[in-house]
Amino acid sequence: MQSQWELEEQLKKVLNEKRFRHTLGVSDTAAALTMAHGGDLQKARLAGVLHDCAKCYSDAELLAYAQKFQLPITEVEEQAAYLLHGKVGAYFAEHLYGVTDEDVLNSIRFHTTGRVNMTQLEKIIFIADYIEPTRREIPGLDQCRAYAFQDLNLATYEILKNTLQYLEQEQKPSAIDPNTRITMEYYKELSQNTMDKISS
C-alpha cells in the first residue's frame, strides 16, 4: 500500500488541476469530520484522496470499464454514465492502488449516490465530497457544512434533499436513481430527533 503522499503524486498526474484541488479538499474535510466525530483518520484521508480516481474518464469510457470489470450497471447509470465513477473508482482503488479495506472501498463506491445504512466513514466521504472548501456556492451549502459537524445523519439527509431538488429543477430525471429517494427518507427518519431539537 502506497503512502498518502505517493497516492497524491500519482493522482496529480491523472486528474486535471481543478479535480485534484477538489480531491485534496475532500481528503482534508474528511479528516476534519473524523476528528469531530471519531474514527480512523488514515482511512478517512485515504478514501478522500481516492474517491474521484476514476473521474478523469468520459461517460463512454466509464461504461466500457464497468462492462469490462463486470460491475453492476443500473438503468440510471446507463443513461448517466458519469455516476459510474464511484464503482469504477472503487475497482481501481483495489486493483491499481492496493486498497483492501472494504469500508474504504465502499466509501469510494457510494460517495456520489449514498445508500441506506452507510457506515460512518461512508457518510463522512459522502458529506466531504459535497461540502469541501473549493465547492462553488450553492443554496443550502452553508447549512450542510454546519450540520456536518453536528450530526452526520442530518447532513446526509440535507445533501440528498438538496441534490434531488437540484436535479428536479434542472429537469434531469434520467440522473435520479429511485434508491436516492429511499435513502433520503431513511436519513430523514434517522435525523428527526436532531431536527426537532433544532426547530424547538
C-alpha positions as CSV (number, residue, x, y, z in Angstrom):
1,M,0.0,0.0,0.0
2,Q,1.4,3.4,-1.0
3,S,1.7,6.3,1.3
4,Q,-0.8,9.2,1.2
5,W,1.9,11.4,-0.4
6,E,2.6,8.8,-3.1
7,L,-1.0,8.5,-3.9
8,E,-1.4,12.2,-4.2
9,E,1.5,12.4,-6.5
10,Q,0.1,9.7,-8.8
11,L,-3.4,11.3,-8.9
12,K,-1.9,14.7,-9.6
13,K,-0.7,13.2,-12.9
14,V,-4.1,11.8,-14.0
15,L,-6.6,14.4,-12.7
16,N,-6.9,17.9,-14.0
17,E,-5.9,20.8,-11.7
18,K,-9.5,21.6,-10.6
19,R,-10.3,17.9,-9.8
20,F,-7.0,17.5,-8.0
21,R,-7.8,20.5,-5.8
22,H,-11.2,19.1,-5.1
23,T,-9.6,15.7,-4.2
24,L,-7.3,17.3,-1.6
25,G,-10.2,19.3,-0.3
26,V,-12.3,16.2,0.2
27,S,-9.4,14.4,1.9
28,D,-8.8,17.3,4.3
29,T,-12.5,17.7,5.0
30,A,-12.9,14.0,5.7
31,A,-10.0,14.3,8.2
32,A,-11.7,17.2,9.9
33,L,-15.0,15.4,10.1
34,T,-13.3,12.3,11.5
35,M,-11.6,14.4,14.2
36,A,-15.0,15.8,15.1
37,H,-16.9,12.6,15.2
38,G,-14.2,10.0,15.9
39,G,-12.9,7.2,13.6
40,D,-9.8,6.2,11.7
41,L,-8.1,9.3,10.4
42,Q,-5.8,7.5,8.0
43,K,-8.8,5.6,6.4
44,A,-10.7,8.9,6.0
45,R,-7.8,10.6,4.3
46,L,-7.2,7.5,2.1
47,A,-10.8,7.3,1.0
48,G,-10.9,11.1,0.4
49,V,-7.9,11.2,-1.8
50,L,-9.1,8.2,-3.9
51,H,-12.8,8.9,-4.1
52,D,-12.6,10.6,-7.6
53,C,-9.7,8.5,-9.0
54,A,-11.9,7.5,-12.0
55,K,-13.4,10.9,-12.5
56,C,-11.0,11.7,-15.3
57,Y,-12.8,9.3,-17.8
58,S,-15.6,10.1,-20.2
59,D,-19.0,8.6,-19.9
60,A,-18.3,6.2,-22.7
61,E,-15.0,5.1,-21.0
62,L,-16.7,4.6,-17.6
63,L,-19.4,2.5,-19.2
64,A,-16.7,0.4,-21.1
65,Y,-14.7,-0.1,-17.9
66,A,-17.8,-1.1,-15.9
67,Q,-18.6,-3.7,-18.5
68,K,-15.0,-4.9,-18.8
69,F,-14.8,-5.3,-15.0
70,Q,-18.3,-6.9,-14.9
71,L,-19.6,-4.2,-12.4
72,P,-23.3,-4.0,-11.9
73,I,-24.9,-1.2,-14.0
74,T,-28.3,0.2,-13.2
75,E,-30.7,1.6,-15.8
76,V,-30.0,5.1,-14.4
77,E,-26.2,4.6,-14.8
78,E,-26.7,3.6,-18.4
79,Q,-28.4,6.9,-19.0
80,A,-26.0,9.0,-16.8
81,A,-22.7,7.0,-17.0
82,Y,-20.8,9.6,-15.0
83,L,-22.4,8.1,-11.9
84,L,-20.3,5.0,-12.5
85,H,-17.1,6.8,-11.5
86,G,-17.7,5.6,-7.9
87,K,-17.9,2.0,-8.8
88,V,-15.1,2.1,-11.3
89,G,-13.1,4.2,-8.8
90,A,-13.5,1.5,-6.1
91,Y,-12.3,-1.1,-8.6
92,F,-9.2,1.0,-9.4
93,A,-8.6,1.7,-5.7
94,E,-8.4,-2.0,-5.1
95,H,-6.6,-3.2,-8.2
96,L,-4.4,-0.3,-9.1
97,Y,-3.7,1.4,-5.7
98,G,-3.7,-1.7,-3.5
99,V,-6.6,-0.8,-1.1
100,T,-8.0,-3.8,0.7
101,D,-10.2,-2.2,3.3
102,E,-13.8,-2.8,2.4
103,D,-15.1,0.2,4.3
104,V,-12.7,2.5,2.3
105,L,-13.8,0.8,-1.0
106,N,-17.5,1.2,-0.2
107,S,-16.9,4.9,0.7
108,I,-15.5,5.4,-2.8
109,R,-18.1,3.2,-4.4
110,F,-21.1,5.1,-2.9
111,H,-19.7,8.6,-2.4
112,T,-22.0,10.1,-5.1
113,T,-25.3,8.3,-4.6
114,G,-25.1,7.3,-0.9
115,R,-27.1,4.3,0.3
116,V,-29.2,3.1,3.2
117,N,-27.3,2.2,6.3
118,M,-23.9,3.7,5.4
119,T,-21.0,3.3,7.8
120,Q,-19.7,6.4,9.5
121,L,-16.8,6.5,7.0
122,E,-19.1,6.2,4.0
123,K,-21.2,9.2,5.4
124,I,-18.0,11.2,6.0
125,I,-16.8,10.8,2.4
126,F,-20.3,11.4,1.0
127,I,-20.6,14.6,3.0
128,A,-17.0,15.8,2.5
129,D,-17.4,15.5,-1.3
130,Y,-20.3,17.9,-1.1
131,I,-19.0,20.5,1.4
132,E,-15.3,20.7,0.8
133,P,-13.9,24.3,0.6
134,T,-13.4,24.5,-3.2
135,R,-17.0,23.7,-4.0
136,R,-18.9,26.5,-5.7
137,E,-21.5,28.2,-3.6
138,I,-25.0,26.7,-4.0
139,P,-28.2,27.1,-2.0
140,G,-28.1,25.3,1.3
141,L,-24.3,24.6,1.3
142,D,-23.6,26.6,4.4
143,Q,-26.3,24.8,6.3
144,C,-24.9,21.4,5.2
145,R,-21.5,22.5,6.3
146,A,-22.8,23.4,9.8
147,Y,-24.8,20.2,10.1
148,A,-21.8,18.1,9.1
149,F,-20.0,18.9,12.4
150,Q,-23.2,18.4,14.4
151,D,-24.9,15.3,13.1
152,L,-23.8,13.1,10.1
153,N,-27.2,11.7,9.5
154,L,-28.8,15.1,9.3
155,A,-26.1,16.4,7.0
156,T,-26.6,13.3,4.7
157,Y,-30.3,14.0,4.6
158,E,-29.9,17.6,3.7
159,I,-27.4,16.8,1.0
160,L,-29.7,14.2,-0.6
161,K,-32.6,16.6,-0.3
162,N,-30.7,19.4,-2.0
163,T,-29.4,17.1,-4.7
164,L,-32.8,15.8,-5.6
165,Q,-34.2,19.4,-5.7
166,Y,-31.4,20.4,-8.0
167,L,-31.9,17.5,-10.4
168,E,-35.6,18.2,-10.5
169,Q,-35.2,21.9,-11.1
170,E,-32.6,21.2,-13.8
171,Q,-35.0,18.7,-15.3
172,K,-32.6,15.9,-15.2
173,P,-34.8,12.9,-14.3
174,S,-32.5,10.4,-16.0
175,A,-29.9,11.2,-13.4
176,I,-32.2,10.4,-10.4
177,D,-31.9,6.9,-9.1
178,P,-35.1,5.7,-7.3
179,N,-32.8,4.5,-4.5
180,T,-31.8,8.1,-3.8
181,R,-35.3,8.9,-2.6
182,I,-35.4,5.8,-0.4
183,T,-32.0,6.8,1.0
184,M,-33.2,10.4,1.6
185,E,-36.2,9.2,3.6
186,Y,-34.1,6.8,5.5
187,Y,-31.8,9.5,6.7
188,K,-34.6,11.9,7.3
189,E,-36.1,9.5,9.8
190,L,-32.7,8.9,11.5
191,S,-32.1,12.6,11.9
192,Q,-35.7,13.5,13.0
193,N,-34.7,13.9,16.7
194,T,-32.0,16.3,15.8
195,M,-34.3,18.3,13.5
196,D,-36.9,18.5,16.3
197,K,-34.3,19.9,18.7
198,I,-33.1,22.5,16.2
199,S,-36.6,23.7,15.5
200,S,-37.8,23.8,19.1
